[in-house]
């Protein structure tokens, strides 16, 4: 059940996946598509989920307890900035929590933190290893859609550069680690071989009692 009526979850699923070699949305971790893993984490906090995809792209069916809508990129092959304003144009809430499709270990607690921190700001962006993570961040829907469209029209394709003029709150690692101690939410499946490492991390976390959100996937009980 959604805990914040003002938040939409957005999954960026339309990337070309060149390094991965196939559509990441369909890649499976423990028998479940990456798209489903990310949707589960967002749906635990958000009241709706929007999946942004390339035109003509097939996606696996996603089953969560909140409404799910598919939105095609308005502009093909121009990177995530276009995907973001495409999603924002369809969101029904004041804020959006954005995630890439290739972070299956995304913690609902991190999604909830982003939802809490964005209040009163245009952007709440995590800082991990000294760098911004604009594709796993929170955005004020209306102001960011307008600014991102302007930036795109001016020839910019970088999300971070589109922040100019917006009220940006940076979230330090020390804060992120209060809900995600090993920052596993930011572990991307950039290559097929990484999936095995992510599953090992998933099970080690559950068995070590540091996290129970995925314990059932590794033979334990979920909390």
Backbone as a ProteinNet text record, in pm:
[ID]
protein_1_A
[PRIMARY]
XXXXXXXXXXXXXXXXXXXXXXXXXXXXXXXXXXXXXXXXXXXXXXXXXXXXXXXXXXXXXXXXXXXXXXXXXXXXXXXXXXXXXXXXXXXXXXXXXXXXXXXXXXXXXXXXXXXXXXXXXXXXXXXXXXXXXXXXXXXXXXXXXXXXXXXXXXXXXXXXXXXXXXXXXXXXXXXXXXXXXXXXXXXXXXXXXXXXXXXXXXXXXXXXXXXXXXXXXXXXXXX
[TERTIARY]
84.7	0	88.2	55.3	135	131.6	243.2	249.7	251.5	270.6	275	190.3	72.2	-16.9	37.8	149.1	201.5	317	339.7	459.1	424.1	484.3	475.9	612.2	614.4	737.7	756.5	876.5	907.7	1024.5	1006.2	1113.5	1157.7	1285.9	1342.5	1384.5	1302.5	1324.2	1360.5	1376.9	1394.5	1536.4	1635	1774.4	1814.2	1923.8	1966.3	2038.5	2084.9	2148.9	2264.6	2348.6	2456.6	2555.3	2596.2	2692.7	2631.8	2503.2	2437.9	2415.8	2387.6	2371.2	2229.3	2136.4	1995.3	1913.6	1782.7	1695.6	1701.7	1751.7	1766	1632.8	1526.1	1395.7	1357.9	1403	1370.4	1471.6	1589.3	1692.8	1640.7	1671.8	1614.2	1716.7	1670.9	1744	1657.3	1706.7	1632.9	1492.3	1486.5	1361.2	1261.4	1304.9	1213.8	1278.5	1206.5	1265.1	1309.2	1417.1	1464.9	1354.3	1272.7	1163.5	1070.7	1042.8	954.3	1017.8	1148.3	1216.7	1205.6	1233	1229.9	1087.2	992	852	805	849.3	811.1	858.5	983.5	1039.4	965.1	935.3	864.4	720.6	654.5	513.8	493.1	599.7	589.2	573	604.3	602.3	511.6	511.1	442.6	297.9	217.6	76.3	51	148.6	138.5	278.8	291.3	420.4	405.5	496.9	504	630.4	616.6	730.9	753.1	868.5	901.3	978.4	934.6	995	1013.2	1094.4	1113.5	991.4	962.8	849.9	873.8	772.4	782.2	848.9	898.1	965.5	864	885.8	803.9	859.3	769.3	810.2	742.9	809.5	744.5	628	529.2	416.8	464.6	412.4	447.9	323.3	335	221.8	258.1	194.6	210.1	71.6	64.3	-64.9	-104.2	-36.5	-72.9	-87	-155	-169.2	-34.2	-22.1	97.7	58.6	134.6	109	236.4	222.1	334	332.8	448.8	462.3	580	557.1	664.9	746.4	877.9	964.4	910.2	901.3	857.8	961.3	1088.4	1198.9	1283.9	1301.5	1372.2	1523.9	1587.8	1732.1	1811.4	1752.6	1821.1	1855.5	1854.2	1898	1788.4	1824.8	1725.6	1655.2	1715.3	1649.7	1513.1	1506.8	1379.2	1282.9	1335.8	1250.6	1189.4	1266.6	1216.7	1101.6	1119	1008.4	889	913.9	802.4	717.8	784.2	712.7	643.1	713.6	657.3	528.2	519.3	400	277.1	298.3	185.8	163.1	252.2	238.7	122.4	53.6	-62.1	-30.6	95.2	132.8	233.8	253.1	344.4	489.9	525.2	664.2	675.4	792.2	823.4	954.1	958.4	1081.3	1123.2	1241.1	1287.8	1391.9	1385.3	1483.8	1512.8	1637.8	1665.6	1611.7	1602.1	1546	1646	1774	1878.2	1930.7	1846.5	1887.5	1791.5	1800.3	1704	1711.3	1820.7	1833	1788.4	1716.5	1662.2	1579.3	1609.7	1538.4	1418.3	1301.5	1188.2	1221	1307.6	1344.8	1416.1	1494.2	1560.6	1458	1364.6	1257	1180.2	1152.6	1080	1161	1291.2	1377.9	1373.4	1382.6	1374.8	1241.7	1134.4	1001.5	992.7	1059.8	1058.4	1145.2	1260.9	1357.7	1318.3	1241.8	1209	1111.4	1038.5	936.6	995.8	937.7	983.1	1096.6	1143.6	1254.7	1211.6	1291.8	1268.3	1335.6	1451.8	1531.2	1590.2	1586.2	1661.7	1745.3	1877	1963.8	2069.2	2082.6	2185.1	2326.2	2419.8	2561.3	2628.8	2681.1	2744.2	2885.8	2982.1	3123.8	3162.1	3101	3135.4	3063.6	2975.5	2906.1	2754.4	2686.6	2540.6	2485.9	2370.1	2299.9	2164.1	2162.2	2038.2	1932.4	1970.9	1872.7	1810.4	1853.9	1788.1	1770.9	1667.8	1651.6	1503.8	1473.9	1336.5	1323.7	1208	1186.4	1046.6	1040.1	910.2	858.8	743	696.7	688.5	614.5	586.2	710.3	782.2	898.1	1008.5	1026.6	1133.3	1095.6	969.2	929.5	958.1	917.7	937.8	1086.1	1165.7	1308.2	1379.6	1345.3	1411.9	1378.8	1256	1220	1299	1311.6	1387.5	1532.7	1590.9	1730	1749.5	1659.1	1666.4	1656	1562.2	1543.2	1665.7	1742.1	1862.9	1982.7	1960.7	2066.9	2136.5	2094.7	2155.1	2087	2163.8	2109.2	2146	2215.7	2260.6	2163.3	2120.8	2023.7	2082	2205.6	2265.5	2274.9	2305.8	2316.5	2180.8	2074.2	1938.9	1892.2	1971.6	1935.9	1949	2016.3	2041.9	1911.4	1909	1791.1	1691.4	1714.7	1624.9	1678.7	1589.3	1626.6	1669.3	1799.5	1855	1905.6	1856.4	1903	1988.2	2114.9	2203.6	2197.6	2183.7	2170.9	2303.4	2375.1	2507.4	2500.3	2611.6	2617.4	2580.9	2621.2	2592	2443	2362.2	2217.1	2164.7	2214.9	2169.7	2195.8	2309.4	2345.8	2260	2184.2	2093.8	1981.4	1951.2	1845.4	1898.8	2020.9	2082.2	2231.1	2267.3	2404.1	2512.6	2486.1	2587.7	2562.3	2465.2	2432.3	2402.7	2343.1	2316.6	2210.4	2129.7	2028.5	2091.2	2218.2	2286.4	2371.7	2358.8	2436.2	2366	2421.7	2360.7	2402	2309.4	2339	2382.3	2505.3	2553.9	2589.5	2623.5	2659.8	2592.2	2564.1	2494.7	2564	2698.1	2770.4	2749.8	2705.5	2684.9	2564.9	2471.5	2350.6	2383.1	2482.4	2522.2	2574.9	2653.3	2706.3	2593.3	2494.5	2382.5	2300.6	2282.1	2206.6	2282.6	2413.6	2494.6	2483	2487.8	2474.4	2336.6	2236.5	2099.5	2088.6	2143.2	2132.3	2222.8	2341.4	2429.3	2366.5	2299.3	2234.1	2122.2	2042.4	1930.6	1980	2080.3	2130.6	2202.8	2257.2	2327.2	2235.1	2102.8	2000.9	2018.8	2091.8	2103.2	1983.1	1915	1800.8	1707.5	1578.7	1481.5	1387	1402.7	1306.4	1306.7	1419.4	1424.8	1460.9	1441.9	1483.5	1412.4	1286.3	1210.9	1271.8	1340.6	1400.2	1518.8	1574.1	1692	1661.8	1535.9	1497.3	1465.9	1471.8	1437.6	1298.4	1263.7	1132.4	1142.9	1044.4	1044.4	992.1	1042.5	999	914.1
-120	0	125	221	343.2	419.2	477.3	550.8	701.1	745.6	888.2	916.3	980.4	1002.4	1101.8	1171	1271.6	1224.7	1094.6	1045.8	944	964.5	869.3	804.6	674.9	606	602.6	631.3	631.7	536.5	443.5	351	383.4	409.7	436.4	303	253.2	119.5	122.6	240.9	250.6	263.8	239.9	252.7	146.1	169.3	76.9	-46.8	-44.8	-161.3	-215.9	-129.5	-173.5	-264.9	-226.4	-308.8	-440.3	-438.2	-559.1	-658.5	-608.3	-695.4	-738.1	-708.5	-739.3	-645	-647.6	-557.2	-589.8	-496.1	-520.4	-545.8	-487.8	-504.9	-652.3	-733	-875.4	-961.7	-910.1	-989.1	-1034.2	-1156.2	-1212	-1223.1	-1189.5	-1213.2	-1306.2	-1427.1	-1526.9	-1549.5	-1560.6	-1594.5	-1482.2	-1360	-1245.6	-1135.3	-1077	-970.5	-851.5	-787	-669.2	-564.3	-550.6	-453.5	-480.2	-606.3	-640.7	-607.1	-632.8	-601.2	-452.3	-369.3	-224.8	-178.3	-231.9	-194.3	-229.3	-342.6	-381.1	-277.8	-233.8	-137.6	-4.8	42.4	169.5	159.1	49.4	33.6	23.7	-12.9	-20	118.1	222.7	359.3	450.2	432.4	524.8	483.9	581.2	549.9	506.6	527.5	482.2	463.4	383.7	360	385.9	466.2	492.3	427.8	348.4	285.4	353.3	418.2	487	390	375.4	277.7	337.3	271.2	312.3	270.4	343.5	307.9	170.4	85.8	-48.2	-149.1	-105.5	-194.8	-280.8	-410.9	-502	-508.6	-516.7	-523.7	-642.1	-700.7	-807.6	-751.4	-834.8	-792.3	-764.1	-658.1	-618.9	-624.1	-690	-702	-640.6	-531.1	-465.3	-419.5	-369.9	-335.2	-189.8	-121.5	16.4	23.4	125.9	137.4	151.3	87.5	95	146.6	244.9	298.7	295.3	266.3	266.1	396.1	460	586.4	574.1	601.4	594.8	723.7	710.2	827.4	920.7	1048.3	1145.6	1162.1	1148.3	1164.3	1038.3	972.8	845.4	862.1	775.5	762.7	883.5	967.3	1089.2	1088.1	970.6	960.8	980.7	971	971.4	1104.5	1216.2	1345	1348.6	1301.8	1296.9	1199.8	1089.4	994.9	1055	1138	1200.8	1296.3	1388.2	1481.3	1412.2	1301.2	1223.7	1166.7	1115.7	1060.4	1169	1279.6	1386.1	1441.2	1438.9	1490.2	1406.3	1282	1192	1166.6	1214	1191	1272	1216.2	1283.5	1338.9	1330.7	1372.9	1486.7	1550.3	1665	1624	1504.5	1459.5	1322.6	1297.1	1168	1113.9	983.8	914.2	834.3	863.7	804	696.3	587.2	480.4	422.1	381	303.5	162.1	89.1	-45.4	-148.4	-111.9	-211.3	-207.4	-165.6	-166.3	-255.9	-387.1	-477.7	-481.9	-433.7	-434.2	-302.2	-224.2	-97.9	-124.8	-53.7	-72.1	22.5	-28.2	60.6	170	139.1	239.8	357.5	332.5	442.1	523	455.2	524.6	614.7	563.8	641.6	762.6	744.4	856.3	965.4	927.1	1024.8	1099.1	1025.5	1088.4	1189.1	1159.5	1251.5	1373.8	1353.5	1461.8	1560.6	1519.6	1607	1717	1699.1	1797.2	1937.6	2031.9	2169.6	2200.7	2102.4	2121.6	2079.2	2116.9	2070.7	1936.4	1917.4	1796.5	1751.2	1621.2	1560.7	1449.9	1472.1	1380.3	1319.3	1187.1	1122.6	1152.8	1158.5	1171	1041.2	966.4	837	839	809.6	813.1	946.8	1053.2	1187.5	1235.2	1151.9	1188.4	1187.5	1277.2	1277.2	1153.4	1107.4	995.2	1045.4	1117.7	1180.7	1084.2	959.1	862.2	779.4	802.8	744.1	857.9	937.4	1063.9	1101.5	1212.8	1261.9	1397.9	1421.7	1544.3	1601.5	1735.4	1801.7	1799.6	1743.5	1709.1	1828.5	1932.6	2041.8	2124.5	2165.9	2252.7	2179.6	2051.8	1977.2	1944	1913.8	1890.2	2014.1	2129.2	2253.6	2281.5	2270.2	2300.2	2199.7	2071.8	1968.9	1985.1	2023.1	2047.3	2166	2270.2	2387	2350.3	2274	2234.8	2146.7	2054.6	1965.4	2044.7	2138.9	2220.8	2305.4	2339.1	2419.2	2334.7	2204.5	2116.6	2035.3	2047.5	1970.8	1834.9	1728.1	1594.1	1536.1	1613.7	1565	1607.9	1511	1540.3	1638.2	1614.4	1701.2	1845.7	1867.5	2003.9	2072.4	1994.3	2050.8	2100.4	2077.8	2123.9	2274.8	2339.4	2482.7	2560	2641.2	2720.9	2652.5	2526.3	2451.8	2449	2428.6	2413	2268	2245.8	2110.1	2080.1	1970.9	1922.9	1799.2	1804.7	1689.8	1606.1	1475.8	1383.8	1310.4	1335.7	1275.7	1126.5	1058.1	914.6	882.1	968.4	940.9	928.4	1008	998.5	875.2	849.3	733.8	603.2	596.4	473.1	446	544.6	518.1	423.8	417.2	327.8	221.1	238.5	144.9	137.1	63	65.6	34.2	-59	-94.9	-30.6	62.1	135.5	41.8	-71.2	-169.6	-121.4	-23.9	30.8	89.8	125.6	190.6	93.6	-36.9	-137.1	-170.3	-122.5	-143.4	-277.8	-336.8	-457	-411.7	-366.3	-314.3	-423.8	-542.1	-655.1	-780.2	-881.6	-1002	-1069.7	-1070.6	-1136.7	-1074.6	-950.1	-880.7	-937.8	-998.9	-1050.4	-1154.3	-1237.5	-1337.8	-1270.2	-1165.2	-1091.9	-1026	-972.3	-907.8	-1008.7	-1127.3	-1229.7	-1274.8	-1286.4	-1323.9	-1217	-1091.1	-981.6	-983	-1011.3	-1019.6	-1122.7	-1240.5	-1347.9	-1327.2	-1271.8	-1244.8	-1143.7	-1044.3	-943.1	-1004.2	-1090.2	-1152.5	-1246.8	-1328.8	-1425.4	-1359.8	-1239.1	-1167.3	-1083.3	-1092.5	-1019.3	-869	-821.5	-678.3	-624.3	-715.4	-672.7	-790.9	-773.5	-881.4	-859.1	-750.1	-717.7	-819.2	-891.4	-991.7	-1129.8	-1150.4	-1276.8	-1395.5	-1378.8	-1490.4	-1537.1	-1447.8	-1486.7	-1579.9	-1583.1	-1665.1	-1778.2	-1811	-1922.6	-1884.7	-1754.3	-1710.3	-1656.4	-1594.4	-1534.6	-1385.2	-1330.1	-1184.7	-1115.6	-994.3	-919.4	-804.7
0	0	0	-83	-91.3	40.3	79.2	205	182.8	58.6	30.7	-92.6	-74.1	-187.8	-288.7	-255.1	-345.6	-431.2	-444	-512.4	-621.1	-738.6	-849.9	-868.9	-890.9	-924.4	-1074.9	-1121.2	-1264.6	-1289.2	-1382.3	-1420.9	-1562.5	-1579.7	-1711.7	-1773.4	-1863.9	-1919.8	-2067.8	-2126.7	-2270.8	-2319.4	-2232.9	-2275.1	-2376.1	-2447.7	-2552.5	-2499.1	-2375.5	-2312.9	-2396.8	-2449.5	-2537.3	-2465.6	-2345.9	-2272.6	-2228.9	-2196.5	-2148.1	-2261.6	-2381.9	-2497.2	-2526.2	-2436.8	-2457.1	-2370	-2385.8	-2311	-2162.4	-2082.5	-1938.7	-1869.7	-1920	-1855.3	-1844.8	-1941.8	-1946.1	-1872.7	-1846	-1778.7	-1642.8	-1605	-1482.6	-1370	-1252.2	-1128.2	-1044.9	-1020.7	-944.8	-1002.6	-1137.2	-1202.7	-1217.4	-1189.4	-1196	-1279.4	-1376.6	-1459	-1374.7	-1417.6	-1345	-1332.8	-1437.2	-1432.9	-1315.4	-1287.4	-1176.1	-1041.5	-1027.5	-901.6	-869.2	-969	-946.7	-921.8	-995.9	-975.6	-834.9	-782.7	-646.6	-544.7	-559.4	-463.7	-470.4	-590.2	-604.3	-556.2	-589.2	-552.1	-401.7	-328.8	-183.4	-121.1	-197.5	-145.6	-228	-358.2	-448.7	-473.9	-514.7	-539.4	-683.1	-771.4	-909.6	-962.5	-1068.6	-1132.4	-1281.3	-1336	-1479.3	-1533.3	-1638.3	-1703	-1837.6	-1851.8	-1976.5	-2066	-2190.2	-2280.7	-2419.5	-2500.1	-2639.2	-2720.3	-2823	-2909.4	-2971.4	-2962.6	-3017.8	-2925.3	-2811.4	-2717.3	-2642.4	-2643.5	-2563.4	-2422.2	-2326.2	-2186.6	-2118.5	-2018.8	-1943.1	-1862.7	-1837.2	-1754.3	-1612	-1555.2	-1418.9	-1332.3	-1219.3	-1127.7	-992.8	-960.6	-831.3	-785.1	-663.2	-605.3	-625.7	-715.7	-750.4	-902.1	-954.2	-1099.9	-1169.9	-1285.9	-1368	-1505.6	-1554.7	-1688.4	-1770.6	-1898.3	-1991.1	-2069.9	-2078.7	-2151	-2246.8	-2373.7	-2472.9	-2470.9	-2492.5	-2505.2	-2613	-2580.5	-2680.7	-2790.5	-2753.1	-2847.6	-2842	-2954.8	-2958	-2951.7	-2873.6	-2875.7	-2831.3	-2745.4	-2702.4	-2553.7	-2492.9	-2355.2	-2252.3	-2124.6	-2017.4	-1994.4	-2033.6	-2010.2	-2078.6	-2202.2	-2274	-2207.2	-2156.4	-2085	-1960.9	-1892.6	-1770.8	-1800.1	-1894.8	-1916.1	-1982.5	-2052.8	-2106.1	-1992	-1889	-1774.1	-1693.6	-1668.3	-1586.8	-1647.9	-1780.9	-1848.2	-1816.8	-1771.4	-1744	-1594.7	-1509.7	-1365.8	-1309.7	-1212.7	-1152.2	-1014.3	-971.2	-836.7	-841.7	-727.4	-721.8	-739.3	-692.5	-696.7	-763	-821.2	-881.5	-823.5	-801.5	-766	-888.3	-939.6	-1064.4	-1036	-1112.8	-1101.6	-1238.9	-1262.5	-1384	-1366.5	-1476.9	-1471.5	-1420.9	-1412.2	-1383.7	-1240.8	-1145.2	-1004.4	-924.8	-943.2	-879.3	-727.6	-669.9	-524.1	-462.1	-537.1	-485.1	-360.1	-254.5	-127.1	-118.2	-80.6	-55.5	45.8	141.9	242.3	178.1	73.7	4	-75.1	-138.4	-209.6	-113.3	4.9	105.6	150.8	166.5	204.7	98.6	-27.8	-135.9	-132.4	-107	-100.7	12.4	122.3	236.3	210.4	149.7	133.1	23.5	-75.8	-187.8	-148.1	-41.1	-1.9	7.2	-67.3	-65.4	-160.6	-236.4	-329.9	-470.4	-569.4	-705.5	-731.7	-672	-693.4	-560.8	-535.2	-424.9	-487	-493.8	-567.3	-475.3	-473.7	-392	-443.1	-349.5	-381.9	-339	-435.3	-407.9	-463.3	-376.2	-414.6	-478.3	-428.4	-472.6	-597.1	-653.6	-775.7	-756.5	-826.9	-825.8	-896.3	-851.1	-912.5	-963.1	-1075.2	-1120.9	-1171.9	-1200.3	-1249.7	-1137.8	-1014	-897.2	-797.6	-821.8	-750.8	-747.4	-680.1	-668.3	-735.2	-797.1	-874.6	-851.3	-846.3	-847.1	-991.8	-1011.8	-1146	-1240.5	-1204	-1296.6	-1326.4	-1222.3	-1244.5	-1320.2	-1291.7	-1359.7	-1503.9	-1527.6	-1666.4	-1751.8	-1701.9	-1776.4	-1798.8	-1692.6	-1703.7	-1793.4	-1782	-1861.6	-2009.7	-2041.2	-2181.6	-2236.9	-2157.6	-2200.8	-2226.5	-2135.8	-2149.1	-2272.8	-2294.6	-2410	-2540.3	-2543.6	-2663.4	-2694.3	-2589.5	-2607.4	-2650.5	-2666.4	-2714.5	-2608.5	-2482.2	-2374.2	-2361.3	-2342.3	-2323.7	-2187.3	-2103.6	-1973.4	-1863.8	-1783	-1677.9	-1577.4	-1532.1	-1432	-1477.2	-1605.1	-1656.5	-1660.9	-1666.5	-1671.5	-1535.1	-1431	-1296.9	-1280.6	-1372.4	-1357.2	-1336.8	-1231.9	-1201.5	-1110.8	-1078.6	-990.6	-848.2	-752.6	-612.4	-591.6	-582.4	-576.1	-435.8	-377.2	-247.6	-270.8	-230.5	-243.3	-115.7	-131.9	-18.7	0.2	108.6	128.2	159.1	136.9	163.7	308.5	400.2	541	566	496.5	507.9	435.4	317	239.5	314.2	383.3	453.1	576.4	621.3	733.9	693.1	563.4	515.6	420.8	373.4	278.9	311.4	416.5	468.6	366.5	274.4	176.2	39.5	34.9	-88.2	-204.5	-173.7	-279	-377.4	-337.8	-428.3	-554	-545.5	-657.4	-738.8	-711.2	-784.1	-915.5	-1024.5	-1156	-1216.1	-1290.4	-1368.5	-1507.5	-1520.6	-1647.6	-1747.1	-1696.5	-1780.1	-1724.3	-1810.2	-1762.6	-1644.8	-1644.8	-1537.8	-1401.2	-1398.4	-1271.3	-1196.4	-1266.8	-1202.7	-1095.9	-1122.6	-1023.4	-897.7	-915.7	-800.6	-721.3	-791.8	-723.2	-644.1	-700	-627.3	-503	-515.8	-400	-291	-330.8	-235.1	-169.9	-250.1	-199.8	-88.4	-112.1	-14.9	106.1	84	196.7	291.3	236	319	400.4	336.6	406.9	515.6	484.1	580	695.9	669.3	775.2	860.7	832.6	908.5	900.4	798.6	780.2	703	632.4	552.9	535.5	562.7	548.7	432.6	357.4	253.2	139.7	118.7	14.1	69.1	196.8	256.8	193.9	157.3	99.2	-31.6	-102.6	-230.3	-210.9	-89.9	-63.6	33.6	46.9	132.6	275.5	307.4	442.2	448.8	559.4	576.8	557.2	489.4	468.2	591.2	613.7	730.9	694
[MASK]
+++++++++++++++++++++++++++++++++++++++++++++++++++++++++++++++++++++++++++++++++++++++++++++++++++++++++++++++++++++++++++++++++++++++++++++++++++++++++++++++++++++++++++++++++++++++++++++++++++++++++++++++++++++++++++++++

